[in-house]
């Protein structure tokens, strides 16, 4: 698949072929869905908790005698039927994480990248250079590259250039900067465009190709 390589001004620099193993892979929607659900589940902390009747404080004695009062019999004011009592059938701490083999996760990423390429939503750029970390500069560049579309910017590694892009995009709600090694199915599906510098493309090809 041939794509145009552009610069920060949106001007075509040259044409190149995207790696077929990554950007022309079989599209497996079921696998993409499984990877997406796994990522969402693994992000859950699972720390929600409520107290049962054995954990609620108080209620150490019988509130009134068993017979003779005319009232219903009760053994503790911390019974679940009392206000302030323990809770039953409520969330308890648990692990929501799901397992998925690495080959399946990477196949899902290739499927998502293939869809982006087929729909012409991948913008290959020669390099991302910012003279200084200013939101105005990156916003102007993105306007020329993707217009009003939301965009995922992939950076080859965590260096000074990456920090500059992160600081510049922090106030842009429709833009996210991500290290290429951390590419994931949720971000690929969550943004309209993928801005891919050539050095980030090499990183992706190293573990998906």
N, C-alpha and C positions, 0 to 999 in steps of 0.2 A: 504494500500500500504506500503510495507516494504522498508526501505532504510537503507543504511549503515551510521553510525555516525563515522566521521573521526576526527582526530586531525589536528593541524596546519602543520604537516609533511605529511598529506595525508594518514596516516595509519589508518586502520579500528579499531575502538574502540569497537563498538557493533552494533547491529541491532535494529531498532525500527519501529513502525507503525506510519505513518502520519495520522492525523485526517481525517477521511473519509468525513466529512461535508465540509472540506476546499479543500482537495486535490483529492477528487473523486466526485466533484460536476458536475451537468450538464453543458456542454459547450455551452454557448449561444453567438455566434459570433456577432449577431446583438446588443446585450446588451454591449458587449465589445467595439464595434465600437462607439456606442452612448456615452459611458463613455469617450472614447479617444477623440472624437470630442468635448465633453463638456470641458474636461480639457484643450485642446488646445485653445478653444475659451475663457475660463475664464482667460487664461494667457495673452490675448491681452489687451493692455492698452486702446486702442480706443481714443488716444489723437491726432490723425492726424487731421489737420485743414488747411483750405485755406480761403482766404478772398474773399467775394463777392463784388460787386460794391459799396455796401453801407459801406463797411469796409476799402476799399483802400483809402489812403490819397490823397488829391488833387482833381482836377476836379470839382471845385466849380462853375466854370462859363462855359458858352458855348464857345467852342474853336473858332468858327467864326460864322458870322451871317448866318441866315437860307437861304437867297437867294442872288444871284448876284455874288457869288465867282466862280461858275462853279464846285465846289467840292461837294461831297456828304454831306448831312446834318448830323450833329452830335450834341449831347447835352452835352456830357462829354467825356473827355479823359480817364476816368476810366471805360468806357464801356467794356464789355468782348471781343469785337472785336478789341480793341486797345492793343498794346504791353504795358505791365505793368498795364493793367486794371484788373478788378475783374474776378474771376473764377466762372464758372457755372458747375453744375453736378460733382463736385469734392468731395473728402472725407470730412466729417464733424465729429466732436466728437460724439461718440456714445458708447453705452454699448453693448459689444458682449457676455456677460455672458449668460450661459444657465443653466436651473434648471434641476435637476435629483434627484428623491427620494433616500434617504439613502439606502433603501433596494435594489434598483436596482444597485446602485454603488457598494455595497458590493457583490452582486451576480456577477457582472462583475469581481471583484477582485478574487472571488472564481473560476470563469471560467478560468481566466488567470493563477492562481496558479495550477489548475488542468492540464492545458496544459503543464506547465513547469514540473510538476511531471511525466506526461505520457511520455514526451520526455526525461526524466531523466536529466533534466537541473537544478535540485535543489540539492545543495550540503549541507547536514546537518553536522555541525561541533559542537564539544562539547563546545568549547569556543574560543574566539579570544583574544589572549594575545600577546602584543608586549612589549619587555623590554624597548624600546625607540622608539620615533617617527622618523623612517627612512624609506624612500621610498624603499631602497634596501631590507629591511626585509620583508615588505608586498609584494613586487614584487616576492621575492623568494617563499614565502608561496603560493601566487596565482598561480605561475607556477606549483607547485605540486598539487594544488587543481583543477584548471580549465584549465591549459595550456595557450594557447594564446587567449582563448575566453574572450569576454567582460563580466564583472561581476558586479552584484548589491549586495553590502554587507549590510545586515540588522543588525542593532544594537538595543538592547532592550530599551535603554534610553540614554539621553544626559548626559553623565558623563565623567570622565577622560579617560576611555577606548575609548569612542566614539570620543573624541577630538583627541586622538592619532591616531585612524584609519583615521579620516578626514585629518589630517596633513600629514599622510604617503601616502595617495592616491591622494593628491592634484595634483601631477605632472604625474599621470597615466591617460592618456586620455580615456582608455577603462574601467575604474573602477569608481564606485560611491558608497559612503557610505551614508546610509539613516537610520533614526530612524524608527523602525518597525511600530510605530503609523502613520507614514506619507507614508506608502506604497501606491502606486498609479498605475493606469493602464498604464500610459505612460512609467514609468521606468520598469515595469514588461515586457512590450513588447519590450522595447528598448535595453535590455541587454540579452546576450545569457544565462548566468548562474545566479542563485540566490544563494548566500552563506547565509545560515540560521543557526545561532547559536541556541542552545537549548533554551536559555532564550528569544531570539527574537521570537522563535516559540510559546512560551507561551503567549507572548504579542499579536501576531496575532490571536491565538486561542481564546483569551479573547473577541475580538470584531467581529471576523468572524465565530467563531464556534457557 
